[in-house]
Amino acid sequence: MPENIYDVAIIGSGPAGYTAAIRAGQYKLKTALIEKDPYLGGTCLHVGCIPTKALLFNAELWDHLKDAAEFGIEGVASRKLNWGAVLERKAKVVNKHAKGLEFLMRKNKVETLKGYGKLTGPAQNGIHTIELKDGAKTSHIKAKNVILATGSEARMIPGLEPNDRVLTNIEILKLGKVPSCGCESREGRENENRRNCQLQRRRQAAEN
Ligand SMILES: Cc1cc2nc3c(=O)[nH]c(=O)nc-3n(C[C@H](O)[C@H](O)[C@H](O)COP(=O)(O)OP(=O)(O)OC[C@H]3O[C@@H](n4cnc5c(N)ncnc54)[C@H](O)[C@@H]3O)c2cc1C
């Protein structure tokens, strides 16, 4: 039986990986997209650009409603935040886009492979071997070309672990309650927010 050799294998399904995969598919190349996480989309879709922008939109709406009366909108003076609903909406936006990516892979005939991908060594006769580890299961695939699109992750200061006070982009996006100050602030309010955050941090430091 002839060996199954991909024209391109891409490790990592973030924006770099999935756009490369779509392009390769459009060129009719036999393409594999390898992802260690259970979903496609990488940092940007799951713990970066998309969820933060979904939350920023909530903040923007909230902020606009402060001046509702000035815009002739009445009856919203006693607005109340339902944080659970905010997080739910964010998750919905992310999941919708993740499903869209799966559809795009199928449409462009890209094979998605779940597992942690690792090059086993130099190419042999122009063919690379990639080890794929998914839990206890290990397999190997072969490809003429490999794109490493493994992105990056927040690095911890040695000795620290992420928890409810030490937050990376992952923890901060699933906080159980509204954070007292954030790093991304609404356009036009950045300086004000930054000043408020600094004041708040100083106040907190003085209290501790
Ligand atoms: C909070 C936050 C907000 C952001 N907002 C914006 C924004 O508004 N606009 C903007 O342009 N950018 C934004 N970014 C940056 C953006 O998210 C990154 O630039 C982008 O995700 C990089 O894409 P990538 O494909 O290179 O890597 P990633 O998105 O990091 O994807 C890499 C993928 O590879 C997978 N992977 C890694 N190693 C392996 C392996 N060995 N085997 C299998 N899979 C592997 C990972 O699981 C991941 O899915 C933001 C980032 C953060 C953290």
The ligand as an ORCA input file, in Angstrom:
! r2SCAN-3c Opt
* xyz 0 1
  C      -5.380     38.954     25.604
  C      -4.913     39.017     24.168
  C      -5.548     39.865     23.265
  C      -5.119     39.919     21.941
  N      -5.751     40.783     21.080
  C      -5.331     40.869     19.807
  C      -5.971     41.759     18.886
  O      -6.933     42.443     19.231
  N      -5.498     41.828     17.632
  C      -4.436     41.065     17.211
  O      -4.029     41.182     16.057
  N      -3.818     40.209     18.056
  C      -4.223     40.087     19.324
  N      -3.599     39.212     20.183
  C      -2.457     38.432     19.689
  C      -2.922     37.174     18.936
  O      -3.723     36.374     19.779
  C      -1.704     36.395     18.470
  O      -0.881     37.243     17.706
  C      -2.119     35.219     17.623
  O      -2.959     34.340     18.333
  C      -0.876     34.464     17.139
  O      -1.323     33.449     16.298
  P      -0.480     32.136     16.075
  O      -1.251     31.293     15.123
  O       0.919     32.492     15.732
  O      -0.394     31.415     17.497
  P      -1.545     30.932     18.572
  O      -2.786     31.673     18.324
  O      -0.860     30.982     19.845
  O      -1.782     29.453     18.098
  C      -0.837     28.441     18.279
  C      -1.587     27.125     18.344
  O      -0.635     26.069     18.280
  C      -1.001     25.066     19.210
  N       0.217     24.324     19.520
  C       1.337     24.816     20.121
  N       2.295     23.862     20.143
  C       1.750     22.762     19.574
  C       2.246     21.454     19.301
  N       3.509     21.113     19.590
  N       1.414     20.557     18.716
  C       0.150     20.898     18.391
  N      -0.378     22.121     18.602
  C       0.418     23.047     19.179
  C      -1.592     25.829     20.381
  O      -2.425     24.991     21.170
  C      -2.379     26.914     19.644
  O      -3.678     26.475     19.320
  C      -4.019     39.102     21.498
  C      -3.404     38.221     22.405
  C      -3.845     38.162     23.719
  C      -3.166     37.194     24.674
*
